[in-house]
Each structure stands twice: as structure tokens, then as C-alpha cells.
Amino acid sequence: MVKDDRAARKLWQEYAFLTGEMTKMLLRQDLDLFLELMDQRDTIQTAIADLPEDGFKASLEGRTILLSIEKQNKIIAMALQRLQNMSKQRHLAANAYDNLGTGYTGVRLNRQS
């Protein structure tokens, strides 16, 4: 049981560390490293799910780590939403400029008939 608690503590600490690093990379807009860290975190999440039910999450240290992870996840979600909105804006602006000057007059003048 003590060994399982130590393993759970170590995995949750690694999970929290990776979550914090993911937040940093996302705020720097380094998406490649963000995705790599997310893959590493998914691997740890699988290992946590494979552990037998532990009392670590109910301990004071466990609750503190889970609370910090929850806060970091909210920051990540907001940053991803902001990146998505910025991307949409750029896409809409690019489409607006693409459609300028494509009326019938320009097509007729460019014809070689």
C-alpha cells in the first residue's frame, strides 16, 4: 500500500509538472513542444489509471496537486480558445482580401479570345 502511494505520488507530481510545462509552452505559442508534452502527459495518465485505487488523491498533498492541475488546465483551455479565435480572425481576414478584385471586369480583361 505504501509502495502504491509512493508510485501514485510520483506519477501525480510528474503529471502536474508536465501540465505546468504545457501551460508555459502554450503561452509562448510553441505548439510543437506543447503537443509533445501532451503526449508524455497522456502516457502518465494511462499509468495513473492502471494503478490500484489509492488514497493519495484524498490526502492533503494529493488534493493540493489536483487543485493546481485543475487551475493549469483552465489556463490551457483559455489559451487554446484564444489561439483558435486568433486563427479564425486571420483566416477571415485572408479570405476577405482574397475576394477583392475578382469581379467580372477583371476576368473579361484577362481573357485571350
Secondary structure, DSSP 8 states (H G I E B T S, - for coil): -HHHHHHHHHHHHHHHHHHHHHHHHHHTT-HHHHHHHHHHHHHHHHHHHHS---SGGGSHHHHHHHHHHHHHHHHHHHHHHHHHHHHHHHHHHHHHHHTTT-SHHHHHHH---
